[in-house]
Amino acid sequence: MSGTCFSWPLQKALYAALNGSSAVTDLGAVYDAPPADAPSDYVVLGEDLVRRKGAPGEVLHLHDIVITVYSDADGFARAKALSAAVLGTLEDGPLSVEAARVVDLMFERARARRTRKGARRIEMRFRIILEDI
């Protein structure tokens, strides 16, 4: 599968891991695209930037992904608790990606802020390195 990127298999694996974690689902829902009637606390799988590195036969797939937590609660406590659950779930893995092995999963940074409508938003950035199996 070295001629293919793992963006879709990785998104499916992230969705399955987060939805399979009671630490996450007890605090909020997980979406690719939230519905209009989404609950007040939820996680959205977002953007990714994909690059391939390496020599023939030793190809690595670098995925820089964004996972965003939203909350309508006053203050950041609930959003930060949900972000911590997401981080804990991914770090405690293993993440099962179709036709790939996770070489490394690194949390890079998070940014917490208020939206124009007063909700809380925390963008979490990860780098996940995959190799073909």
C-alpha positions in Angstrom: 0.0 0.0 0.0 3.0 2.3 -0.3 1.5 4.1 -3.2 -1.5 5.0 -1.1 -1.9 7.4 1.8 -3.5 6.2 5.0 -5.7 9.3 5.6 -9.0 7.4 5.5 -7.8 4.3 7.4 -6.3 6.5 10.0 -9.5 8.5 10.4 -11.5 5.3 10.8 -9.0 4.1 13.5 -9.1 7.4 15.4 -12.9 7.4 15.3 -13.1 3.8 16.5 -10.6 4.4 19.3 -12.3 7.5 20.6 -15.8 6.1 20.3 -14.6 2.9 22.0 -13.3 4.8 25.0 -15.8 5.3 27.8 -13.4 8.0 29.1 -14.3 10.0 26.0 -17.9 9.0 25.4 -18.9 9.5 29.0 -18.0 13.2 28.5 -19.1 13.8 24.9 -19.8 12.5 21.4 -17.3 11.9 18.6 -18.0 13.1 15.1 -16.5 13.6 11.6 -19.0 16.3 11.0 -21.3 17.3 14.0 -25.0 17.4 13.3 -26.9 20.6 13.9 -28.4 19.2 17.1 -25.0 18.0 18.5 -24.8 17.8 22.3 -23.0 20.6 24.2 -19.7 18.7 24.5 -18.2 16.8 21.5 -15.1 15.9 19.6 -14.6 16.5 15.9 -12.0 14.7 13.8 -10.6 17.4 11.5 -7.9 18.5 9.1 -4.9 16.4 8.3 -1.7 17.1 6.4 -0.1 13.9 4.9 3.4 13.5 3.7 5.5 10.5 2.7 9.2 10.2 3.6 11.8 7.5 3.2 13.6 5.4 0.6 11.8 2.8 -1.6 10.8 -0.1 0.6 11.1 2.0 3.8 8.3 4.5 3.3 6.9 6.3 6.3 3.6 8.2 6.2 3.5 11.4 8.4 0.1 12.6 9.4 -0.4 15.9 11.1 -3.9 15.8 12.4 -6.3 18.1 14.3 -8.8 16.9 16.7 -11.1 19.6 18.1 -13.1 19.6 21.3 -16.2 21.8 21.6 -18.2 22.7 24.7 -21.0 25.1 25.5 -20.3 25.0 29.2 -19.2 28.0 31.2 -15.5 28.0 31.6 -13.0 25.5 30.1 -13.3 22.7 32.7 -15.5 20.4 30.7 -13.7 21.0 27.4 -10.3 20.4 29.1 -11.6 17.2 30.8 -12.8 15.9 27.4 -9.4 16.9 25.8 -7.6 15.0 28.5 -9.7 12.0 27.8 -8.9 12.2 24.1 -5.2 12.5 24.8 -5.2 9.7 27.3 -7.1 7.4 24.9 -4.7 8.0 22.0 -1.6 7.8 24.2 -2.7 4.6 25.9 -3.6 3.1 22.4 -2.8 0.8 20.5 -4.3 2.4 17.5 -5.3 -0.1 14.9 -4.9 1.3 11.3 -5.7 -1.0 8.4 -2.6 -2.1 6.4 -0.3 0.1 8.6 1.6 0.0 11.8 1.8 3.1 14.1 5.5 3.9 14.4 4.8 6.9 16.7 2.0 9.0 17.9 3.0 12.4 19.3 0.9 15.1 20.9 2.3 18.4 19.6 0.2 21.1 21.1 -3.3 22.3 22.1 -4.9 25.7 21.9 -7.9 26.6 24.0 -10.1 29.6 23.1 -13.6 31.0 23.1 -15.6 31.1 19.9 -17.5 34.1 18.8 -20.7 32.5 20.1 -19.2 32.0 23.5 -18.5 28.3 23.3 -15.2 26.7 24.2 -12.9 25.2 21.6 -9.7 23.3 22.1 -7.7 22.3 19.0 -5.3 19.4 19.6 -2.6 18.7 17.1 -1.0 15.3 16.8 1.7 13.8 14.5 1.2 10.2 13.7 3.8 8.3 11.8 2.7 5.1 10.0 4.5 2.5 8.0 3.2 -0.1 5.6 2.7 -3.7 6.8 
